Amino acid sequence: MDTIQWPAQSPDLNLIEAVWMDIETELGETWGQIGDILLLQQHVRIIWEQIAVERLDSLIRSMPDRLRAVIAAEGNATPY
């Protein structure tokens, strides 16, 4: 198996960061600020369950471009 050196703290290569951003955006746009932790957990679960398979497939397919961007940026920030 070929491996790459993973730049420290690289959200560009951590696809869950993109998913969390989607969840944060949905929370902010749909429910605003939620002060109750149980209500927040419920809403995050609802949003998580509504994430389309196509969105996840798109993120996975973006990995080659993400890798190229991180390599080109020598581990620094990228557009992702």
N, C-alpha and C positions, 0 to 999 in steps of 0.2 A: 504494500500500500504506500503510495506516495503521500508525503506529508509536507506541510509548510510551517515555517516559524510563525506563530500567532502573535501579532503585535499586542503588547499589554494593553488592557482596557480598550479593546477595539469594538465599539458598538456597531461599526460598519459590517463586521463579520458575524455579529450575534443577531440572528433573525428574530429572536424573541423581543429584542429592543424595538423593532418595527411594529410587532404585534402589540406591545405595551403602549406604544405611541398611538396606535389605532384606538385602543381601549381608553386611554386618557382623553383623546379627542372626542370620542363618543360620550364619555362621562361629562365633559365640559359643555358640549353642545346640547345634550339631551336633558341632563339632570342638574347641571350647575354644581355648586358646592354642596356636598352631602356631609352633614355633621355626625350622623349616627353610623358607627362602624358596621353594625349588622345590615343596615340598609345599603351601605357601600358594598359590602360583600355580595349581597343579593344582586345588585346592579352589575357588578363586575362579572359575576357568573352568567347573567343574562347576555351581556355583551360577548363574553367568551364563547358561549354556545352559538351565537349568531355569526361568528367569523366564517366566512365562506371558504370552502375548500379551494376555490379558485384563487383567493387571496394568498393562502398558504403555498399553493403551487407556484404562484407568481414570485413569491419571496425565494423559494427554493431555486427556481430558474434564474433568479438574479445573482446567484452566488458566483458564477464565473466572472461577471462584470464587476461585482464587488471585490473579488480577489484581484483582478487586474487593476482596479482603482487604488486599492491599498498598496499593491506592489509599486505602482507608478508614483504614489505619494510617499513612498518609503516609510509606510506605517503611520503617516500623519493623517489628518482629517481628509475626508473625501466628500463628494456630494451626497453620499448615502447617510 
